[in-house]
Amino acid sequence: MRKYELNEFIEKLNVLFGDICNALKEANEMQSSFNNEYVNNFEKNYDSAEALLIGDIIKIYKKKSGGALIEAINREIEAKKPLLTVRIDEFKKELAAIEDDFQKIKTEKADFLKGYMKVNPELNAEEERLKNLIAVREKELNALKEKIESKGNGVFSSLVNFLGLFFQRREFYKGYKELTAEKAKLLETRQIFLKSKTKKDDFEKNVGRRYNDDLKKAAYLRQSLFKLENDFENTVLEEAVSSVILTVGDKKLLELEPQIKNVKNFIELYAMKKEYEISLKNVSEEIGFLTGIKSGVENILKTLKSLSEQYRQYSSYLKPLAFELNGFIDGFSGCFSELASKIEDDKKLASAPDAFLKIVGPFHQKFLNESAVKRFFEELGIAIESATSKWK
């Protein structure tokens, strides 16, 4: 156990907050690098190796060879046939739903633009009317102001024109009040126009995104449906082989090496694919934990700064606070700077997910898990409650 005075404790948590922010920044960069490396490089290599292996195995299968692998493919074919038959119906339903959505988008767009085209000229006309009215009003008020000022020069003229000045000033203030209201109305009209335009821009952006998403999905469904309906047997065989190579085990796949050259390469890439999937999951969890811890520490710092302000104001009769922190809190607090430094080279780690997993594994096991995070905040809460109990 170690004791900290209030200002020392605040400083410790400020350092911790900075370390967490830095670790969060590195984790976000790591996630971005993983995604870029996976999508732009690894995924293409993996898909190519998988397609090549499937094609080579299909050639062997069509030669009516025997063996455990062929038997596994036959079993998978029987399992896949009813599933793909159902998939044809599902694809047709999805395509029909997309066609309906295309019509809905068309109708929604027409209705929205019809309303916009009606409101927009009305707003333009109202703006012009108000601008002209304001210009006339300002001209009248300026002329009236000049009259008032000319009549108001000198004591004698003021006595002579007192009654006229009274009515002119009353007319001026009435006109000024109306001018202020008209300017407010003009501002309101412009704001309504701006909101209307923003709404139109947002609508067109959302509708455009929805239309493009539907378009891409429809293209995929049509292509898939065409293949299923026109080449059902081969599609079933491809999907069966695709499932078998992922489940049959490395040993059985390696038995194909005399006939197929790229088996070992595929096995290595598949192992790496699983490492990428785990790494992406881990880094996503890291970001979630770090974001939550950052928010929690930020709230505690607000509490401590409030305590510091109270002590500054009433130090004459408040006892100094002392916070006792145990080894777990110190260890937990120190892990973030170490984590950030170890994943700093995100470009290098992005191409070596196994190395990333070895680095972050201990941190996840010891600190970045629900149990450890919960314990950290509970023990911090106990330390704060124990210290502040002296003020009660």
C-alpha positions in Angstrom: 0.0 0.0 0.0 1.2 3.5 -0.8 -0.3 6.8 0.4 -0.9 9.8 -1.9 -1.9 13.3 -0.9 -4.8 14.8 -2.9 -2.6 16.7 -5.3 -0.3 13.7 -5.8 -3.3 11.5 -6.5 -4.7 14.0 -9.0 -1.3 14.1 -10.7 -1.1 10.3 -10.8 -4.5 10.1 -12.4 -3.6 12.8 -14.9 -0.6 10.8 -16.0 -2.8 7.7 -16.2 -5.4 9.5 -18.3 -2.6 10.6 -20.7 -1.3 7.1 -20.9 -4.8 5.7 -21.6 -5.4 8.3 -24.4 -2.0 7.4 -26.0 -2.8 3.7 -25.8 -6.2 4.3 -27.3 -4.6 6.3 -30.1 -2.2 3.4 -30.8 -5.0 0.8 -30.7 -7.0 2.8 -33.2 -4.0 3.0 -35.5 -3.4 -0.7 -35.0 -7.0 -1.5 -36.0 -6.7 0.7 -39.1 -3.4 -0.9 -40.1 -4.9 -4.4 -39.6 -7.9 -3.6 -41.7 -5.8 -2.1 -44.5 -3.3 -4.9 -44.5 -6.1 -7.6 -44.4 -8.2 -6.0 -47.1 -5.6 -4.7 -49.5 -3.0 -7.5 -49.3 -3.8 -10.6 -47.3 -7.4 -11.2 -48.3 -6.6 -11.2 -52.0 -3.8 -13.7 -51.5 -6.0 -15.9 -49.3 -9.0 -15.8 -51.7 -6.7 -16.7 -54.7 -5.1 -19.6 -52.8 -8.5 -20.9 -51.7 -10.0 -20.7 -55.2 -6.9 -22.4 -56.7 -7.1 -25.2 -54.1 -10.9 -25.7 -54.6 -10.4 -25.9 -58.3 -7.6 -28.5 -58.0 -9.6 -30.6 -55.6 -12.7 -30.5 -57.9 -10.5 -31.9 -60.7 -9.5 -34.8 -58.5 -13.1 -35.3 -57.4 -14.3 -35.5 -61.0 -11.8 -38.3 -61.7 -14.0 -40.4 -59.4 -11.1 -41.0 -57.0 -11.7 -42.6 -53.6 -10.5 -41.8 -50.1 -11.6 -40.1 -46.9 -11.5 -36.6 -48.5 -13.8 -37.6 -51.4 -16.2 -39.3 -48.9 -16.3 -36.1 -46.8 -17.1 -34.1 -50.0 -19.9 -36.5 -50.9 -21.5 -36.1 -47.4 -21.2 -32.3 -47.7 -22.8 -32.3 -51.1 -25.9 -34.1 -49.7 -26.0 -31.6 -46.9 -25.6 -28.6 -49.2 -28.3 -29.5 -51.8 -31.4 -28.7 -49.7 -29.7 -25.6 -48.3 -28.9 -24.2 -51.7 -32.4 -25.0 -53.0 -33.8 -22.9 -50.1 -31.2 -20.2 -50.9 -32.6 -19.8 -54.4 -36.0 -19.0 -53.0 -34.5 -16.6 -50.4 -32.5 -14.8 -53.2 -35.7 -14.4 -55.2 -37.5 -12.9 -52.2 -34.6 -10.5 -51.5 -34.5 -9.4 -55.1 -38.3 -8.8 -55.1 -37.9 -6.7 -51.9 -35.1 -4.7 -53.5 -37.3 -4.0 -56.6 -40.1 -2.8 -54.2 -37.6 -0.5 -52.5 -36.5 0.9 -55.8 -40.1 1.9 -56.4 -40.4 3.3 -52.9 -37.3 5.4 -53.4 -38.6 6.7 -56.6 -42.0 7.7 -55.0 -40.4 9.2 -51.9 -38.0 11.2 -54.0 -40.8 12.5 -56.2 -43.0 13.4 -53.2 -40.2 15.1 -51.4 -39.1 17.2 -54.4 -42.7 18.2 -55.1 -43.0 19.6 -51.6 -39.6 21.2 -51.7 -40.3 22.9 -55.1 -43.5 24.3 -53.7 -42.0 25.6 -50.4 -38.8 26.9 -51.9 -40.3 29.6 -54.3 -42.6 30.7 -51.5 -39.6 31.2 -49.2 -37.8 33.1 -51.9 -40.8 35.3 -52.6 -41.2 36.0 -48.8 -37.5 36.9 -48.5 -37.7 39.3 -51.4 -41.0 40.9 -50.0 -39.4 41.4 -46.6 -36.1 42.8 -48.0 -38.1 45.4 -50.0 -40.3 46.2 -47.1 -37.3 46.6 -44.8 -35.5 48.9 -47.4 -38.7 51.1 -47.6 -39.1 51.1 -43.8 -35.4 52.1 -43.2 -35.7 54.9 -45.8 -38.9 56.3 -44.1 -37.3 56.1 -40.7 -34.2 57.8 -41.8 -36.3 60.6 -43.3 -38.4 60.9 -40.1 -35.2 60.9 -38.0 -33.8 63.8 -40.0 -37.1 65.8 -39.5 -37.1 65.1 -35.7 -33.4 66.2 -35.5 -34.0 69.4 -37.5 -37.1 70.4 -35.4 -35.3 69.6 -32.2 -32.5 72.2 -32.7 -32.7 75.0 -30.2 -35.0 75.7 -27.2 -37.4 78.0 -29.1 -38.0 75.6 -31.9 -38.5 72.8 -29.4 -41.3 74.8 -27.7 -42.9 75.7 -30.9 -42.8 72.2 -32.4 -43.3 70.2 -29.2 -46.6 68.7 -30.2 -45.4 67.8 -33.7 -42.1 66.3 -32.3 -44.2 64.2 -29.9 -46.2 62.6 -32.6 -43.2 62.2 -34.9 -41.1 60.5 -32.2 -44.0 58.2 -31.4 -44.3 57.3 -35.1 -40.5 56.8 -35.3 -40.5 54.3 -32.4 -43.6 52.5 -33.8 -41.8 52.2 -37.2 -38.6 51.1 -35.5 -40.5 48.4 -33.6 -42.1 47.2 -36.9 -38.7 47.3 -38.6 -37.2 45.1 -35.8 -40.0 42.6 -36.2 -39.6 42.5 -40.0 -35.9 41.9 -39.7 -36.6 39.1 -37.2 -39.1 37.7 -39.7 -36.5 37.9 -42.5 -34.0 36.1 -40.3 -36.6 33.4 -39.5 -37.4 33.0 -43.2 -33.7 32.6 -44.1 -33.3 30.0 -41.3 -36.4 28.1 -42.6 -34.9 28.1 -46.1 -31.5 26.9 -44.7 -33.2 24.1 -42.8 -35.2 23.2 -45.9 -32.1 23.1 -48.0 -30.2 21.1 -45.4 -33.1 18.7 -45.2 -33.1 18.3 -49.0 -29.3 17.7 -49.0 -29.6 15.1 -46.3 -32.6 13.4 -47.9 -30.7 13.2 -51.3 -27.6 11.8 -49.6 -29.5 9.2 -47.6 -31.7 8.2 -50.6 -28.6 8.0 -52.8 -26.8 5.8 -50.3 -29.8 3.6 -50.0 -30.2 3.3 -53.8 -26.5 2.5 -54.3 -26.6 -0.2 -51.5 -29.7 -1.7 -53.1 -28.0 -1.6 -56.5 -24.9 -3.4 -55.3 -26.9 -6.0 -53.4 -29.2 -6.6 -56.4 -26.2 -7.1 -58.7 -24.7 -9.7 -56.2 -28.1 -11.5 -55.9 -28.7 -11.7 -59.6 -25.2 -13.0 -60.3 -25.5 -15.6 -57.5 -29.0 -16.6 -58.5 -28.0 -17.0 -62.2 -25.2 -19.3 -61.1 -27.4 -21.4 -58.8 -30.2 -21.8 -61.4 -27.9 -22.4 -64.4 -25.1 -24.4 -62.8 -26.6 -25.9 -59.6 -24.5 -29.1 -59.5 -21.2 -27.4 -59.9 -22.2 -24.7 -57.4 -23.1 -27.3 -54.8 -19.7 -29.1 -55.4 -17.8 -25.8 -55.0 -19.5 -25.0 -51.8 -19.1 -28.5 -50.5 -15.3 -28.5 -51.2 -15.0 -25.0 -49.7 -16.6 -26.3 -46.4 -14.5 -29.5 -46.4 -11.1 -27.8 -46.8 -11.8 -25.7 -43.7 -13.0 -28.6 -41.5 -11.3 -31.8 -42.7 -8.0 -31.0 -40.9 -4.4 -30.2 -42.0 -3.4 -33.8 -42.0 -5.9 -34.9 -44.6 -5.2 -31.9 -46.8 -1.5 -32.6 -46.7 -2.2 -36.1 -48.1 -3.0 -34.2 -51.4 0.4 -32.7 -51.7 1.7 -35.2 -54.3 -1.2 -34.1 -56.5 -1.7 -30.5 -55.5 1.3 -28.1 -55.1 -0.4 -25.2 -53.1 -1.9 -27.2 -50.2 0.8 -26.2 -47.7 0.5 -22.5 -48.7 -3.2 -22.6 -48.2 -2.9 -24.2 -44.8 -0.4 -21.5 -43.7 -2.7 -18.7 -45.1 -5.8 -20.2 -43.4 -3.9 -20.3 -40.0 -2.9 -16.7 -40.6 -6.5 -15.8 -41.5 -7.7 -17.1 -38.1 -4.9 -15.1 -36.4 -6.1 -11.9 -38.3 -9.7 -12.6 -37.2 -8.6 -13.0 -33.5 -6.3 -9.9 -33.8 -9.1 -7.7 -35.2 -11.5 -9.0 -32.4 -8.8 -8.3 -29.8 -8.0 -4.8 -31.0 -11.7 -4.0 -31.1 -12.1 -5.2 -27.5 -9.0 -3.1 -26.6 -10.6 0.0 -28.0 -13.8 -0.7 -26.2 -12.1 -1.2 -22.8 -9.7 1.7 -23.3 -12.6 4.0 -24.2 -14.6 2.9 -21.1 -11.6 3.2 -18.8 -10.8 6.7 -20.2 -14.3 7.9 -19.5 -14.2 6.4 -16.0 -10.9 8.0 -15.1 -12.1 11.3 -16.5 -15.1 11.3 -14.2 -13.0 10.4 -11.2 -10.6 13.3 -12.0 -13.6 15.7 -12.0 -14.6 14.4 -8.6 -11.0 14.8 -7.3 -10.7 18.3 -8.7 -14.0 19.2 -7.0 -12.5 17.9 -3.7 -9.4 19.9 -4.3 -11.5 23.1 -4.7 -13.4 22.4 -1.5 -10.2 21.8 0.4 -8.7 25.1 -1.0 -11.7 27.0 0.2 -12.1 25.4 3.6 -8.6 24.2 4.4 -8.7 25.9 7.8 -11.1 23.2 9.2 -10.8 20.3 6.7 -8.2 17.6 7.3 -5.8 16.9 4.4 -6.8 13.8 2.4 -4.6 10.8 2.1 -5.4 8.1 -0.5 -4.1 4.5 0.0 -3.6 2.6 -3.2 -2.7 -1.0 -3.4 -0.3 -2.8 -5.7 -3.1 -3.9 -8.2 -4.1 -0.3 -8.8 -0.4 0.7 -9.4 0.1 -2.3 -11.7 -3.1 -1.6 -13.6 -2.2 2.1 -14.0 1.2 1.3 -15.4 0.1 -1.2 -18.1 -1.1 1.4 -20.6 2.2 3.1 -21.3 3.8 -0.3 -21.8 0.9 -1.5 -24.1 1.2 1.7 -26.2 4.9 1.3 -26.6 4.6 -2.3 -27.7 2.0 -1.8 -30.4 3.5 1.5 -31.6 4.9 0.0 -34.8 1.4 -0.8 -36.2 2.7 -1.1 -39.8 5.0 -4.0 -38.9 2.6 -5.7 -36.6 -0.2 -5.5 -39.2 1.6 -8.0 -41.4 2.3 -10.3 -38.4 -0.9 -11.0 -36.5 0.7 -13.8 -34.6 3.3 -11.4 -33.1 0.5 -9.0 -32.2 -1.3 -11.7 -30.3 1.8 -12.7 -28.4 2.3 -9.0 -27.3 -1.3 -8.2 -26.3 -2.2 -11.6 -24.8 -0.7 -11.0 -21.4 -2.3 -7.5 -21.2 -5.7 -8.9 -22.0 -5.3 -11.8 -19.6 -4.1 -9.6 -16.7 -5.7 -6.1 -17.2 -7.9 -5.6 -20.3 -10.8 -7.8 -19.2 -14.1 -7.1 -17.5 -13.1 -8.5 -14.2 -9.8 -6.5 -13.9 -11.4 -3.2 -15.1 -14.3 -3.7 -12.6 -11.8 -4.4 -9.8 -9.7 -1.3 -10.6 -12.7 1.1 -10.4 -14.1 -0.6 -7.3 -10.8 -0.3 -5.5 -10.3 3.3 -6.6 -13.8 4.0 -5.3 -12.9 2.4 -1.9 -9.7 4.4 -1.7 -11.6 7.7 -2.4 -14.4 6.8 0.0 -12.0 5.9 2.8 -10.0 9.1 2.3 -13.1 11.4 2.2 -14.7 9.8 5.2 -12.4 12.0 7.4 -14.4 15.0 6.2 -17.7 13.6 7.6 
